[in-house]
Amino acid sequence: MLKTKKNIAVVAVPLPLLDAYDYKVPDGIVVAVGDVVSVPFRRESVLGVVVALADKSDVPDARLKSISEPVAAGVFSPVMLRFLRKVADYNVVHFGAVLKMAMSVPDAFKKVRVTKASRVFDFALPQLGQGRVVLTPSQKAAAAELVAKVGGVYSATLLKGLTGSGKTEVYFEPLEKALESGGQVLVLLPEIMLTTQWLERFKRRFGVEPALWHSDLTPAVRRQTWQAVNDGRAKVLVGARSGLFLPFKNLALIVVDEEHDASFKQEDGVVYQARDMAVLRASIEKVPIILSSATPSLETLANVRAGRYGEVVLAERVFGAKMPKLSLIDMRAEKMEKLEGGRPSWISPLLALKITETLKRGEQVLLFLNRRGYAPLMLCRACGHRITCPNCSAWMVEHRQSGQLICHHCNASMPIPSICPACKTEDSLVSCGPGAERVLEEVKLRFPAARAALVTSDTLGSAKKAAEVLDRICAHEVDIIVGTQVLTKGHHFPLLTLIGVIDADLGLAGGDMRAGERTFQLMNQVAGRAGREGKEGAAFLQTYLPDNGVLKALVSGSEDAFMAAECEMREMLMYPPFGKMAALIISGKNEAAALKAARGLAKCAPPPSFGVEVLGPAPAGIAFLRGKYRFRLLVKAPKKVALSAIIKEWLTKIKISSSIKVEVDVDPYSFM
């Protein structure tokens, strides 16, 4: 970029602040928009980004401070700065908070001395045209459509395909086309630490490992990766949602795999939906984006229906594999057996029979329960006391393997007590309900000869450990897998033929507008792990609600009818994606002060003439979280209303105490 001498640099700092600040440009220093500079801020020196240049400032000259020194030139392109600004505006957060996500790598802007002890990652160039697999005719047709979209023009396309239809190999084709042009590719994956099989496929196809971006990386590797993305050496980066904020110099394609996955929604700090922000970045960068899923989100399907997104469909599994047959087990009719010592059983007689038959054939079983730990609640039989978190209005979850009670909201923990904390009665505490650990316990009692493994986010821990567990499953060193939703994300287990869902009703209740959609997606995804490579698969869903519309749609395979009904319901109520919604969460350590602030915001809410409807305030779903009391306002508006801008203006109408936090969640996914 041409560097023009200007007297004033407008510098944004990576702090949760609304405005950028004017600084003098000292003689002998020339800066440009996008440069990283060191500036005095308050009583310290911080790094900031030049976002504009000017000849004069509205700030009196005597109050203006000067730039200390330039640090790195041209780090953030005008396109990248525009993207960051739009992310801030849409999600109603300060620009500095978004900039912080893009500058979150320590020493990334400095030349760091490499020692023998530091590992330097080799960002080798992918090998093109060498490792192609043989695609089916339908895969070839789908790949050709996507390849044609690569080339400096924005487009958004849904790649919809059955589980096991080979979507990854299909989007590898446009990925290669983008690399042929010298461009860079960003692939976003949920649960990036669990993508061993994806990485193996990539290496077989392109001969090298892609660059990775996730929280398990060491600071040194993060710094090296950031620099390699910035200077163009990293050609393909596979990452979690934060990879979206890396400074690609020549971005040519974005892929969001499992685009429906709820983990793309960032719930802490800057609240945003990474899938939607990826579409925003693609439109600003003028590059294509591929949204891949077997069970697309309603938002994406609505965009396809409206003609804003294209659609490419893979309607069959590869190599003639058939989708597993889904069946419901009506738990009301099952006569549940008691385990040793009179303990309750969670595996129905019918499912137990199917497990026995599967093991006799030398095949694998997955028992799915989307609940970590041993039991969701400990209850005192003497006084009825329930052990709750001291920091949250939530139960402490029993984790028997670690001997701890853990809060799944704030991670507070305590040893499992031997006496009731309330009435001091000994041996009165009982575990209520099943978690994955408890199902594993039953598996070991009922199938002692089977090799069982527990696969949850608690047991995996790191990318290395996750890879080891998944390798053991693929090598048939495990017969029965007990796991949570971490197992639903694109894993391929050739010998897995039976899926047992312990509690298919979990997630259907709670008043969440996405509960039905999410359950439908999750059950489809977990069932899709079975029946690969020509083996016939089956999935059995244990339920006390066999007449529920979601479960009936799953069993009948009427996905289109189910999604049409969901769309009709949301459109009628003006819920996303047919209307706009935002939540304002007001929190503070003092309950009365937080409620007063929430009521104050409600009083100065935009009038109905603005096209918005404001509901509340009311206590949030979890009214006490991490030591703070929480109240919620919900805002609804038609699609055409500029809701983010209205909320931004609204928040300027009232002065909020520094002890109170107001967080805006545009298009909320969680109502907790």
N, C-alpha and C positions, 0 to 999 in steps of 0.2 A: 504494500500500500504506500502511496506517495505521502511522505511526511512533510507537513506544512507547518511552518513556525507560527504558533499562536501564543498569545499571552496567558490564556486561561485554559486549563484542562478540567473538564467535569469528570470527577472520579467517583465510581460506586465502590463501596467497601462490602466485603462478604459478611455482613452483620444484618440482623433482622430490623433494618431501617428502611424508611420509605424513600428518602431522597438521596440523590448523589450530591457531592459537595464540590465547590469550586476551589481550585488550587492554582497558584501562580506556577508558570513554567519558567524555571530559572534560565538565565543566559547560558548558552552552551549545551542545553538539553533540548532535544527535539522529540516529541512524542506523537503518536498517531492513535486513532480510535482502535481499541482492541488490545493496546499494550498493557502489560502488567507493570505497575509502578509501586514504589514504596512511598507512603505518605504519613505525616504525623496526624494522628487521630486521637482526640482527647489527650491522654497523657502517655501514649505509646505510639510506636511505629507499626503500621499495618500495611498489608498488600491490598491494592485495589486495582480496578480496571478503568481505563480511560473510555468513557462512553460518548463523549462529545468534546469538541474544541470550540473556543470562542475568543473574540478579541477583547471582550470586557465582561465584568461580572456585576451583578446587583449588590454584591457584598462589598462594603467599604474596603478600600485597599489596605488600610491599617489592620483589618481583621483577617485578611487572607493569609493563609499559610502556603508554603511552597512545597512542591514535590521534592522528596528527599533524593530519589534516584530512580532511573528506569531499571527494571528487572528483567523483563522478557518482552520482545517485540512481537506484535501481530499474533498473540495467542488466541484471541477471540475475534473471529471474523464478524463483520456487520450482520451477516445472516445469523450467526450463533447468538449475538447479542439481541437480535430481534426475536429469536425463539425464546430466550430466557425472559425477555420482557413480556411476551405474550403468555408464557406460563404463569408469571406473577400476576398479570391482569386477570386471566381467566379464573385462577384459583384464589384470588383475593388475598394475596400474601405480599409482603414487601419484596421488592426486587433484590435487595441485599441477601435475603434468605435463600432465594433461588440461586443467586450468584455463588453463595457459599457451597451449594451442592456441586457446582462446576469447578470450584477451587479447593476441594476438600482433601487434596493429596499433599501431605507435608513435603516441603522442599521440591515440589514438582517443577518449579520455575528456576531452580538453581542447578548448576552443574555439580553433581555430587561425585566425589572421588570414588572410583570402584576399586575395592580391595579383593584379595584372593578369597577372603571369607564371604564376600557378597556374591550371590548368584545372579548372573546376568542372563535374562531370558532371551532365547534365540527366536526373534520374530522372523522366521524363515518365510520365503515367498511360497504360497500355495502352488502346487504343481497342477497345471491345467491340462485337461484332455487325456488323463492317464487312468484314473481309477473309476471310470463310469461303470455302473451296474446296468444290466439289461432291464429296461423299463417295459412295462406292459403297454399295449396300445393306448389304453385310457390314460396312463401316466404320461406317455409321450405327448398326447394331445394337450393335456393340462400343462405340461412343462413348456410346450411351444407357445401357448397363450401367455404364460408369465414371462418367458424370455423376450417376447415381442414388446413388452412394456418397459424394458430396461433401456435407458438412454436419455437422461436429462430432462424428463418430463414427469410431473407428479401424476400418480394414479394410486388408488387404494383398491386392493383386490382381496376378497375372501377366498382362501383355499380351503374348501370344505371337503372332508373325506372321512369315511368310516375309520374307526380305530383299526390299525393294521393295513391301511390302504396305501401306505408308502408316501405320505405327504412330504416327509423330510427329503427323500431322494428326488422328489419333484421340484421342491424349491431350491435344491442344490444346483439345478440347471440355470435359473436366472442369477443365482449367486455367482456361478462361474462366468456368466456373461458380464456381470458387473466388474469382476476382477480382470477380465480380458481388456476392458476399457481403461484399466489403471485405477479404478475406483476402490473405495473402501466399503465394507459391508458391516452393518450392525445387526446381530441376531439377539433378540431378547427372549429368554427362557425363564419360566417360573422355577423356583427351587434349583438354581443353577448348580449347587453342590451335588445334586443327585443325577446329573446328566452324563454319567460315565458312558452309557451306550451311545448317546448322541455324539460325544467326542470321538469315540472309536469309529463311528460311521464317517465322520468328517475326515479323520486321519486316513482311513482306507480310500476315501474319494480324492483327497487333495495332498496326501503324502506328508502333511505336517500338522502340528497342533495349532488351533486358533489361539489368539490372545483371549485370556479369561478376565472377567471382572466380577468379583463378588466379595463379600465381607470376610471370607476366610483367608484371603491373600495377605501375605506379610506386607508391611509398609514399603519395603524395598521393591517388591514385585509390583505393587500398586503404582509406585512412582515410575518404574521403568515402563510399565504398560501405558500409563498416562502420557509419558513423553513419546512413546512409539506411536500412539494414536495421533498425537499432535503433529508429529513430523511426517506421518504417512507411512512409517515402516510396518505398523500393524495393519494388515490388509483386511482381516476378518476378526471382529471382536464379538465374543459370545458372552453375554452378561445378564445380570439381574437388572431390575428397573433403573438403578442409578447409572447404568451404562449409557442411558439416553442423554446424559449431560456431559459426556466426554467431548473434547474439541476436535472432532473429525475435520481433516483438511479437505478431503475429497470424497465425501459420502456419496455413494451411488445407489444403495439399496438398503432398506430396513425390512427385517422379518420379525414379526411377533408370533412366536409359536405358542400354542395353547392360549390363544388370545382371550378366551373366555375366563381364564383363571383369576380368581379373586385376589391372589397374591400380587397381581400387578397394581392393586390399589395401595398406595402408601398412606398409612393411617397416622403416623407420627411426624412431628416437625412440619415440613411443607406437605400438606395433604394434596395428593394428585393421583390421577389414574394414568399409569404409564402407557397403556395401550392408546388412550386418546391423545396423550402428549406426543407419542410416537407418530401418530397420524399428523398432528400439528407440525412436528419437525419435518416430516417428509414433504408436506405442502410448502413449507417455507424454503426448504433446500431444493425443491423441484426435483424430487426423486421418487421412484415407486416404493410402495410399502405393501407387503404381503401379510395378511392376517390369517393364520393357519389354525384350524380346529376341527375336531370331529363333532363338537357340540357348541356351535358359535353362540356368543352372547346375543341377547335380544337387541342390544344397541347396534351391533354389527349387522344383524339380519334386517333391522329397520333401515339402515343406510343402504343395504343392497336393494331392498324393496323400493326405496325412494330414488334409486339410480345414482346415488353418490358414490357407491362402491361397485366394482365389478364382482363377478363370482365365477369360480372355477370349481367343478365338482368331481370328486373321485367316488363313484358309487359302489365300488366293489373292493374287497380285500385282495391282496396280491396272492399269487400262486393258488387261487381257487379256494382259499380258506373261507369258512363261513362264520358269520357272527354267532356268538354263543346264544343259546336259548335261555331266556329269562323266565323264571317262575317265582311266584310268591308262596311263602310258607305262612299260613294263617296261624299265628301263635295262640289265638284264642282256642283253637281246636287241638293244639299239641299238648300232650301230657308230659310235662317237663319232669325229668328225673332229678333226684337229689344226688349230690356228689358225696364223697367220703366226708364223714363228720356232719352230715346234714346240710352242707353248703349248697346254695342255689346253683343251678346249671343255666348256662346262657346259650348252649348249642342244642337245638331241637333234635328229637329222635330222627326225623327225616333227614336233616342236614348231616347228622352223625353217620347215618347209613351211607349217604352219598360220599362222605369223606372216606369211609372204610373201603368202598368200592374203588374210589380213585387211587388210593394208596396201593391196593392190590394190583392195579394195572401199572404201577411204577410211575405214576404221574403226580404232579404237584397240586397243592391246594393253597388258596389264599383266603384267609378269614379276615374280613374287613370290618373294622369298627373305628369310626372317626372320633375317637376320644382317647387322649393320652392318659397315662397313669394306670393305677390299679382300680380306683373307684372315685367317682366325682364328689363324694360326700362322706364324712365320718359323723355319725350320730350317736348320742348317748341314749342307751335304752332306759336308763334310770330317770333322767330328767328331760330328755328330748332336746338337749343342747346340740346345735350344729356348729361345727368349728368353721369360723369364717376368717377371712384375711383381716389383719389389723389395719391395713391400708386401703382396702376396697370392700365394697358391699358385694362380696362374692365368696363362695365356699372355697375352702382349701382342698385341693385335690390330693388324694393319697397316692404316693409313688412308693410302692412297697419295695421295689428293687433297691432303691437308694435309701429307704427308711425315712423318708421325708414327707411332710405335707407341703405342697407348693401352690402358690397362687399363679394361675396362668395369665393373669393380667399385669401384675407388677413383679413377678418372680420372687416375692417374699417366700421364705421357707422356714420350717421348724421341724425338729425331730417328731416322729409319730409318738404321741403321748400314750402312757399306760393307764392314766387315770383321767377322768373327765375334768376339763379345766373349770367347769362351772360348779358341779356338785361334789367333785373330788371322789366319786365312786370308782373303785378299781375294776378293771376288766369289763367295763360297761360300754366301751366304744365299739361300734360295728360299722363295717364298710357297706355303703348303700350304692347299688348299681354297678355295672361293669365298665371298666376301662380296658384298653388293649392288653395291659399286663395281666389282668384277671382272666381274660380269654386264653392267654398263653398258659396260665396255670391250669385251666381246665383241659386244654389240649394235652399237656404233659400227663395229666391223670388218666385221661380217657384213651390216649393213643401213645402209650409209653415207648413203643418201638420206633415211632416216627421222630425224625430229626426236625425240631421246630426252631424258628427264629422270629424274634420281635423286631419289627422295622417301623420306628417312629422317629420324629425329629429329636426326641430325647436320647435314643440309643445310637443314632448315627453320628452326631457330634461334629464331624469334619468331613471334607470332601474325600480324604483318604479312607476314612473308616466306611463311608457310604459306598465307595468303590469296592472295598473288600467284601462287604455284605452282599452287594449285588452280584459280584463275581461268584460267590459261594452259591447263590441261588441258581445262577445260570449253569454252574458246574454240577448241579443236582446234588449238592451237599446239604440241601435243605428239602424236606418233604412238605412241611406245613409252614406257611408264612402267615404271621399275624401282624397286621399293619394298619396304618392310618392313611390319610390322603396323600402322603408323600409317595406312596406306591402307585398312584393313578396317573402319573405324569410321563407318559410316553415310554414306559419300560416294556421290554420284550423278553418274555420268559418262555422259551419253546415248549417246555414240558408242563406248563401251567394249564390245566383244563377245567378246574372247578373253582368257582368263586362262591363264598358264603358271606353274605352281608348280615352281620349279627343284629343290627338295629337299623332297618331301612327307614324308620320313622324319625330318626334323629335329624333335626334340621328342618322338618316340615312345619313346626310350630314357631311361635314367637312374634308374629305380626310383621315380619320382614317381607317387603314386597317382592324380594328376589328369592324367597325361601323355596318356592316350587321350582323355579328355573334352576337354582343351584343344586337342589336334590336331583333333578332330572339329569343335569350335566354330570354330577359326581357318580351317580349310579351307572350311567352309560360308560363313563371313563373306566370305572373299576371293573365292570363286566367285560369291557374291551380288552382286558389283559389276558383273557382266556381264549383258547382255541386257535392259537397261531400255528403256522407251518403244517396245515393239513389235519391237525388233530381236532376232534369235535369237542367244543367247550360248552359249559353250562354255568349259569349263575342262579343262585337261590337267595331270595331276599326275605328275611324274617321280618314280619310286620304284624302289628295289632290293628292296622288300618288298611285292610286289603281293598276297601272300596274307595280309597283316596284317588283322586283324579290323576295325580302325578304318577303313582305306582301303576295304575291301570294303563296309562299311556306308555310307560316303560315296557310292560309285559306285552302289550299289543303291537309295539313298534310304531305307534302313530305319532312320530315326532312332529310332523308338519301340523297335525291337528292340535297337538298340545301347544306348540309355539304360537299358532294362530289364536288360540284361546287366551294365552298369556298376553299377547299383543292387544287383543280386544279389551281385556280387563284394564290394562295399563292406559290404553288410549282413552277409555271412558273416564278414568280417574285423573287423567292428565299427568300420569307418572312418567318418569324417564323410560324410554327415549322419546316419548311423544309430548312431554312437557318438561319443564326444568324444575329442579329441586335443589335446595341447599340447606344445610344445617348450620346454625350458629351455636357453638358449645361454649358456655360461660362457666368458668371454674375458678375456685379459690379455696384457700384453707379455712376461711371463715364462711360458714354456710349462709348466714344472714346477709353478709356483704355480697356474696355471689348471687343470691336471689334478688337483692336490691338492684344490682347491675343488670341482671336479666330483665327485670321488670322495667327498668329505665330504658333499655334498648327496645322493648316491646312498645312502650309509650310513644317513642319517636319513629316507629316503623313506617315505611312508605305506605301511603294511603292506597286503597283499592284502585284508584284512578291510574296508578302506575302499572296496573295489570298484575299485581302480586297479591298473594294471600299469605298472611303470617299466622302461624299456629304456635301457641305457647305464651310464656315459658312453662315448661313442665320439667320435673326431674328427669335426667337422662336415664337410659336403660340400666346402666351401672351408675347410680347416683353418687357414689363415693369411690373414687379411683385414684390410686397412688397418693393418698393423703389429701385429696382435694374434692370438694363438693361440686357437683356438676348439674347444670340446667341447660335445657335445649330449646331453641326456637327452630321451627321448620318453616321454610319459605317455598311456596309453589308459584309457578308462573307459566304462561303459555310459551311455546317454543320460540316465538318471535321476540320475546322480551329480552332485553340486555340485562340479564339478572346479575351478573358479576359486577357490572358498572353501578347498578342500583344499590347493591350491598356495600360496595366501596364507599359510595356517597353517604349511605345510611350510617356507617360506622364513624363518620366525621361529625355526626350530629350530637354525640354525647361524649363527655370526658369520662374515661374509665380509669379507676384507680390502678396504680402499678401492681397492686397485690392481686388483681383480677386478670385472668387471661381470657381473651375472646378468640376462638379458633373457628375458621370458616371451612366447611366441608362441602364443596360443590359436587353435586350428584353423589350423595352418601351411599356407601355400601354397607356400613355397619350402623345400627341404630342403638348401640350400646353407649 
